[in-house]
């Protein structure tokens, strides 16, 4: 459907979620072999990223004829997969996290996420891979919109973030398993970002005198 609009594209990507998870899971098990293990912890991201990107790229090309797929080879480049289709830009990023503790990977920065991410991409998705770092075994994966993967900070009542640098953080494994989402719409997500952004700055400015604040803000 060459006249496919954004809502149709999004619905189709979500419809493909089960297929994406199925094909990537099969590819991971095939690559590491029956009863096999993932490589050393330091390169597990690259190993899973290569496998997942290849499979997702094939699925997108098959289901979105004439789309342009760009797959990065660098860990520092966002996104891992970019799809350009009918004038829309879709980002898909791949995250890996250990099963022994709740995920705590970088998502984006509170102060730059709107300009560098939300305004740049029509939609963002994340494939989150859960694995055991001790046994090097693959466990499970999840595929959601980026905002659905972001946790809640109960103090700010906004998005979950790391205090010292303001980087957004994901929800817990239990919340992934229960398909919990705190930000069902982009509007709610933007509200959650603003709530945490203001809360963080208030916390950072605590302890400064009025005179010091004037000097900082001038």
C-alpha positions as CSV (number, residue, x, y, z in Angstrom):
1,X,0.0,0.0,0.0
2,X,2.0,3.0,-1.3
3,X,-0.5,5.4,0.2
4,X,-0.1,4.0,3.7
5,X,-0.3,6.8,6.3
6,X,1.4,6.9,9.7
7,X,-1.4,5.3,11.7
8,X,-1.5,2.4,9.2
9,X,2.3,2.0,9.4
10,X,2.3,2.0,13.2
11,X,-0.6,-0.6,13.3
12,X,1.3,-2.8,10.9
13,X,4.5,-2.6,12.8
14,X,2.6,-3.6,16.0
15,X,0.9,-6.3,14.1
16,X,4.3,-7.6,13.1
17,X,5.5,-7.7,16.7
18,X,4.8,-11.4,17.2
19,X,6.6,-12.3,13.9
20,X,9.6,-10.1,14.8
21,X,9.9,-11.8,18.2
22,X,9.5,-15.2,16.7
23,X,12.0,-14.8,13.9
24,X,14.6,-13.1,16.0
25,X,14.3,-15.7,18.7
26,X,14.7,-18.5,16.2
27,X,17.7,-16.8,14.7
28,X,19.4,-16.3,18.1
29,X,18.8,-20.0,19.0
30,X,20.0,-21.0,15.6
31,X,23.2,-18.9,15.8
32,X,24.2,-19.9,19.2
33,X,23.2,-23.6,18.6
34,X,21.0,-25.9,20.7
35,X,22.1,-25.5,24.3
36,X,24.7,-23.0,23.2
37,X,25.8,-19.8,24.9
38,X,26.2,-16.2,24.0
39,X,29.7,-14.8,23.7
40,X,31.5,-12.9,26.4
41,X,29.5,-10.2,28.2
42,X,31.5,-7.4,26.6
43,X,30.4,-8.3,23.1
44,X,26.9,-9.7,23.8
45,X,25.3,-6.5,22.6
46,X,27.0,-6.7,19.2
47,X,26.2,-10.4,18.8
48,X,22.5,-10.0,19.5
49,X,22.3,-6.7,17.6
50,X,23.7,-8.2,14.4
51,X,21.3,-11.2,14.6
52,X,18.2,-9.1,15.4
53,X,18.9,-6.3,12.9
54,X,19.2,-8.7,10.0
55,X,15.9,-10.4,10.8
56,X,14.0,-7.2,11.5
57,X,15.4,-5.7,8.3
58,X,14.1,-8.6,6.2
59,X,10.6,-8.5,7.8
60,X,10.3,-4.7,7.2
61,X,11.4,-4.9,3.6
62,X,8.9,-7.7,2.9
63,X,6.0,-5.9,4.5
64,X,6.8,-2.3,3.5
65,X,7.6,-2.5,-0.3
66,X,10.1,0.0,-1.5
67,X,11.0,1.2,2.0
68,X,14.6,2.2,2.8
69,X,16.3,0.4,5.6
70,X,19.5,1.6,7.2
71,X,21.2,-0.7,9.7
72,X,24.0,0.8,11.8
73,X,27.2,-1.0,12.7
74,X,28.2,1.3,15.5
75,X,27.1,1.0,19.1
76,X,27.2,4.8,19.4
77,X,24.9,5.5,16.5
78,X,21.1,5.8,16.9
79,X,19.0,4.0,15.9
80,X,20.1,0.5,15.2
81,X,17.5,0.3,12.4
82,X,16.0,3.2,10.5
83,X,13.1,2.7,8.1
84,X,12.1,5.5,5.7
85,X,8.7,4.9,4.1
86,X,6.1,7.2,2.5
87,X,7.8,10.2,4.0
88,X,7.9,8.9,7.5
89,X,11.0,7.9,9.6
90,X,10.7,5.0,11.9
91,X,13.5,4.1,14.4
92,X,14.0,0.7,16.0
93,X,16.7,0.2,18.6
94,X,17.9,-3.0,20.2
95,X,18.7,-3.2,23.9
96,X,20.1,-6.1,25.9
97,X,19.9,-6.4,29.6
98,X,20.7,-9.0,32.3
99,X,18.0,-11.0,33.9
100,X,19.5,-10.9,37.4
101,X,18.6,-7.3,37.9
102,X,16.0,-4.9,36.5
103,X,17.1,-3.2,33.2
104,X,19.0,0.1,33.6
105,X,20.2,0.9,30.1
106,X,20.3,4.4,28.5
107,X,17.3,5.5,26.5
108,X,17.6,9.2,26.0
109,X,18.4,12.5,27.8
110,X,15.6,14.5,29.5
111,X,17.0,17.8,28.1
112,X,17.5,16.7,24.5
113,X,15.0,13.9,23.8
114,X,12.4,16.2,22.2
115,X,14.7,17.9,19.7
116,X,17.0,14.9,19.0
117,X,14.4,12.1,19.0
118,X,10.7,13.0,19.2
119,X,10.8,15.8,16.7
120,X,13.1,13.7,14.4
121,X,11.3,10.4,14.2
122,X,7.6,9.7,13.6
123,X,7.8,6.7,15.9
124,X,10.4,4.8,17.9
125,X,10.4,1.2,18.9
126,X,12.6,-1.0,21.1
127,X,13.5,-4.6,20.9
128,X,14.6,-5.5,24.4
129,X,16.5,-8.8,24.9
130,X,16.7,-10.4,28.3
131,X,19.5,-12.8,29.0
132,X,21.4,-14.5,31.8
133,X,24.9,-13.0,32.1
134,X,26.1,-16.0,34.2
135,X,25.0,-18.8,32.0
136,X,25.2,-16.7,28.8
137,X,21.7,-18.0,27.9
138,X,19.1,-16.1,26.0
139,X,15.8,-15.9,27.9
140,X,13.2,-13.6,26.4
141,X,12.5,-10.5,24.3
142,X,10.0,-7.7,24.1
143,X,9.0,-5.4,21.3
144,X,7.3,-2.1,22.2
145,X,7.2,1.6,21.3
146,X,10.0,3.4,23.0
147,X,7.6,5.3,25.3
148,X,6.1,2.0,26.5
149,X,9.5,0.8,27.7
150,X,10.1,3.9,29.9
151,X,9.4,3.5,33.6
152,X,7.8,5.8,36.1
153,X,9.6,8.0,38.7
154,X,7.3,8.1,41.7
155,X,8.9,11.2,43.1
156,X,8.4,13.3,40.0
157,X,5.3,11.4,38.8
158,X,7.1,11.6,35.4
159,X,9.4,9.4,33.4
160,X,12.0,7.3,35.2
161,X,15.5,8.8,35.0
162,X,19.0,8.6,36.4
163,X,19.4,11.7,38.7
164,X,23.0,12.7,38.0
165,X,22.7,12.9,34.2
166,X,19.0,12.9,33.5
167,X,19.0,9.8,31.2
168,X,15.7,8.0,30.9
169,X,15.5,4.5,32.3
170,X,13.3,1.5,31.5
171,X,10.6,-0.1,33.5
172,X,11.2,-3.3,35.5
173,X,11.2,-6.8,34.2
174,X,7.9,-7.4,36.0
175,X,6.4,-4.5,34.2
176,X,7.7,-5.8,30.9
177,X,6.1,-9.2,31.6
178,X,2.8,-7.6,32.5
179,X,2.9,-5.3,29.5
180,X,2.6,-2.3,31.8
181,X,2.8,1.1,30.2
182,X,2.8,4.5,31.9
183,X,2.7,6.5,28.7
184,X,-0.1,5.3,26.4
185,X,0.1,8.3,24.2
186,X,2.7,10.7,22.9
187,X,1.0,13.5,24.8
188,X,1.2,11.6,28.1
189,X,4.9,10.8,27.3
190,X,5.7,14.5,26.7
191,X,3.9,15.4,29.9
192,X,6.0,12.8,31.8
193,X,9.2,14.1,30.3
194,X,8.3,17.7,31.4
195,X,7.4,16.6,34.9
196,X,10.7,14.8,35.4
197,X,12.7,17.6,33.7
198,X,11.4,20.2,36.1
199,X,11.7,18.0,39.1
200,X,15.3,17.2,38.3
201,X,16.2,20.9,37.9
202,X,14.5,21.7,41.2
203,X,16.5,19.0,42.9
204,X,19.8,20.2,41.3
205,X,19.2,23.8,42.4
206,X,18.4,22.9,46.0
207,X,20.9,24.4,48.5
208,X,21.8,27.4,46.4
209,X,21.1,30.8,47.9
210,X,18.9,33.4,46.0
211,X,22.1,35.3,45.2
212,X,23.8,32.2,43.8
213,X,20.7,31.3,41.8
214,X,20.6,34.8,40.2
215,X,24.3,34.4,39.2
216,X,23.6,30.9,37.8
217,X,20.6,32.0,35.8
218,X,22.0,35.3,34.5
